[in-house]
Amino acid sequence: MIRPWPLLASEPVFDAGLLRVTRDRARSPRTGGERDFHVIRMVDWLMAVALTEDDKLVMVRQYRHGSRETSLEVPGGLHDGGTPAESTAAGAARELAEETGYGGGIWSLLGHLRPQPALLSNRAWIYLAQGVCATGATELDAGEDIEVVLVDPQEIPARLASGEINNAMTVAALALASFSGQMQEKSL
C-alpha cells in the first residue's frame, strides 16, 4: 500500500505572487530515506465548459506566453477569489462572463483535477454550464486578448486531431463533459 511521505520541512525558494516555489523535505515511508522536492504553489484554476441555448460550445482563442502560441480553450482563470468568500462555482461563472460576455444557464460541477501533481499543489475545478446566453460585454484583464469562438461540439474531435485544441486542461475538461453523460447527445 502506498502511504503519504511525512513532511519534515518546507522552506520558501521563490515568490512571484502568482506562484510560489517551496523546497519540501519529506521522508519515504518505504525506505526511511529523506529527499527534497520542489513544489509550485498556485491558487486553484477554474474552467467552464459552456453550451449556448442552441448547443454551441463557448470557447476562447487567446495568445499564451508560455507556449508562444495562440490556443483555443474553454474559458477559465485563476480562483483568485473576486471576494474572499467566492465559491469555485461563482468564480467559474465570473470567468465565463469576464472572458466571453456569456452567463446564465444551469451549472453543474463536473469535477476537479490535479493539473500536474508531481510539481503543482493546485486543482482545476471544471464546471458544465448549459443554456448560457450573451449577457453583456467582456471585461478582459490587461494581459488578455481574447476572441470568443462558438464551436459545434461535433467539430471537437477534428479540432483536437488538427492540434487547434492542444491545451491539456481544456482537453481534460472536454473529456469530463463528454464522459459525464450530460453531453453525450452533443457528440463531444
C-alpha positions as CSV (number, residue, x, y, z in Angstrom):
1,M,0.0,0.0,0.0
2,I,1.3,3.4,-1.0
3,R,1.4,5.8,2.0
4,P,2.0,9.6,2.2
5,W,5.5,10.8,2.8
6,P,5.7,12.7,6.1
7,L,6.7,16.3,5.5
8,L,9.8,17.2,7.6
9,A,10.3,20.8,6.5
10,S,9.2,23.3,3.9
11,E,11.1,26.5,3.0
12,P,10.3,29.2,0.5
13,V,12.6,29.3,-2.5
14,F,10.8,31.8,-4.8
15,D,7.7,34.1,-4.7
16,A,6.3,35.7,-7.8
17,G,2.9,36.5,-6.4
18,L,1.1,34.3,-8.9
19,L,3.1,31.3,-7.8
20,R,5.5,30.4,-5.1
21,V,8.1,27.6,-5.1
22,T,8.9,25.8,-1.9
23,R,11.6,23.2,-1.2
24,D,9.9,20.4,0.8
25,R,11.9,17.8,2.7
26,A,10.0,14.5,3.1
27,R,10.7,11.0,4.3
28,S,9.9,7.9,2.4
29,P,7.7,5.6,4.5
30,R,9.1,2.6,2.5
31,T,12.8,3.2,2.9
32,G,13.1,5.9,5.6
33,G,15.2,8.0,3.3
34,E,14.8,11.7,3.2
35,R,14.6,13.7,0.0
36,D,14.0,17.3,-1.2
37,F,11.1,18.1,-3.6
38,H,10.4,21.4,-5.2
39,V,6.6,22.3,-5.2
40,I,5.0,25.1,-7.2
41,R,2.2,26.5,-5.1
42,M,-0.6,28.3,-7.1
43,V,-4.2,29.2,-6.5
44,D,-6.8,26.8,-7.9
45,W,-7.9,27.1,-11.5
46,L,-11.5,27.4,-12.8
47,M,-12.8,26.2,-16.1
48,A,-16.3,26.5,-17.7
49,V,-17.5,24.1,-20.4
50,A,-20.3,26.3,-21.6
51,L,-23.1,25.4,-24.1
52,T,-25.4,28.1,-25.5
53,E,-29.1,27.7,-25.7
54,D,-28.6,26.4,-29.3
55,D,-25.9,23.9,-28.2
56,K,-22.8,25.8,-29.4
57,L,-19.7,25.4,-27.2
58,V,-18.4,28.8,-26.0
59,M,-14.6,28.8,-26.4
60,V,-11.9,31.4,-26.4
61,R,-8.9,31.9,-28.6
62,Q,-6.0,33.6,-27.0
63,Y,-2.3,34.1,-27.1
64,R,-0.4,32.1,-24.5
65,H,3.0,33.5,-23.4
66,G,4.4,30.2,-22.1
67,S,4.0,28.3,-25.4
68,R,4.1,31.5,-27.6
69,E,1.1,30.2,-29.5
70,T,-2.5,31.0,-29.9
71,S,-4.7,28.5,-28.2
72,L,-8.4,27.5,-28.5
73,E,-9.6,26.8,-25.0
74,V,-12.6,26.7,-22.7
75,P,-13.0,29.9,-20.7
76,G,-11.3,29.9,-17.3
77,G,-8.9,31.5,-15.0
78,L,-7.5,31.7,-11.5
79,H,-9.6,31.3,-8.4
80,D,-8.1,34.5,-7.0
81,G,-11.4,35.0,-5.3
82,G,-13.0,38.2,-6.5
83,T,-14.1,38.2,-2.9
84,P,-12.6,36.1,-0.1
85,A,-15.9,34.1,0.1
86,E,-16.2,33.4,-3.7
87,S,-17.1,29.8,-4.3
88,T,-15.5,27.9,-7.2
89,A,-18.9,27.9,-8.9
90,A,-19.3,31.6,-8.6
91,G,-15.7,32.1,-9.8
92,A,-16.2,29.9,-12.9
93,A,-19.3,31.9,-13.7
94,R,-17.4,35.1,-13.2
95,E,-14.6,33.9,-15.5
96,L,-17.1,32.9,-18.2
97,A,-18.7,36.3,-18.1
98,E,-15.5,38.3,-18.0
99,E,-13.8,36.4,-20.9
100,T,-16.9,35.9,-23.1
101,G,-19.8,38.1,-22.1
102,Y,-21.9,34.9,-21.6
103,G,-23.8,33.9,-18.5
104,G,-26.9,32.3,-17.0
105,G,-27.7,28.7,-17.7
106,I,-27.8,25.7,-15.5
107,W,-24.4,24.9,-13.8
108,S,-23.1,21.6,-12.5
109,L,-19.7,20.6,-11.2
110,L,-18.0,18.1,-13.5
111,G,-15.2,17.5,-11.0
112,H,-11.8,18.8,-10.1
113,L,-8.4,17.5,-11.4
114,R,-4.8,17.9,-10.3
115,P,-3.1,19.5,-13.3
116,Q,0.4,18.2,-12.5
117,P,0.5,16.7,-9.0
118,A,4.3,15.9,-9.2
119,L,5.0,19.7,-9.2
120,L,1.8,21.7,-8.7
121,S,-0.2,21.9,-5.5
122,N,-3.4,23.3,-7.0
123,R,-6.6,21.9,-8.5
124,A,-8.6,22.8,-11.6
125,W,-12.3,23.0,-10.9
126,I,-14.4,22.2,-14.0
127,Y,-18.0,23.2,-14.4
128,L,-20.6,22.5,-17.1
129,A,-22.9,25.4,-17.9
130,Q,-25.9,24.5,-20.2
131,G,-28.1,27.1,-21.8
132,V,-25.9,30.1,-21.5
133,C,-26.6,33.3,-23.5
134,A,-24.8,36.6,-24.2
135,T,-25.5,38.8,-21.2
136,G,-23.0,41.7,-21.6
137,A,-19.6,42.9,-22.7
138,T,-16.4,41.2,-21.8
139,E,-14.2,42.5,-19.0
140,L,-10.7,41.4,-20.0
141,D,-7.6,41.8,-17.8
142,A,-4.8,44.0,-19.2
143,G,-2.8,40.8,-20.0
144,E,-5.6,39.2,-22.1
145,D,-6.6,39.5,-25.7
146,I,-9.4,37.1,-26.3
147,E,-11.6,36.2,-29.3
148,V,-14.9,34.4,-28.4
149,V,-15.5,31.4,-30.7
150,L,-18.7,29.4,-30.8
151,V,-18.0,25.8,-31.8
152,D,-20.3,23.0,-32.8
153,P,-19.5,20.2,-30.4
154,Q,-19.3,17.7,-33.2
155,E,-16.2,19.6,-34.5
156,I,-14.2,19.0,-31.3
157,P,-12.6,15.7,-32.5
158,A,-11.4,17.2,-35.7
159,R,-10.0,20.3,-33.8
160,L,-8.3,18.0,-31.4
161,A,-6.8,15.9,-34.2
162,S,-5.5,19.0,-36.1
163,G,-3.9,20.4,-32.9
164,E,-6.0,23.5,-32.9
165,I,-7.1,22.5,-29.4
166,N,-3.9,21.5,-27.6
167,N,-4.3,22.9,-24.0
168,A,-4.2,19.7,-21.8
169,M,-6.6,21.1,-19.3
170,T,-9.1,22.0,-22.0
171,V,-8.9,18.5,-23.4
172,A,-9.4,17.1,-19.9
173,A,-12.4,19.4,-19.3
174,L,-14.0,18.4,-22.6
175,A,-13.4,14.7,-21.8
176,L,-15.1,15.2,-18.4
177,A,-18.1,16.8,-20.1
178,S,-18.2,14.1,-22.7
179,F,-17.9,11.2,-20.1
180,S,-20.4,12.8,-17.7
181,G,-23.3,11.6,-19.7
182,Q,-24.7,15.1,-19.7
183,M,-23.3,15.9,-23.2
184,Q,-23.3,12.5,-24.9
185,E,-26.0,13.6,-27.3
186,K,-23.8,16.6,-28.3
187,S,-21.0,14.2,-29.5
188,L,-18.3,16.0,-27.5
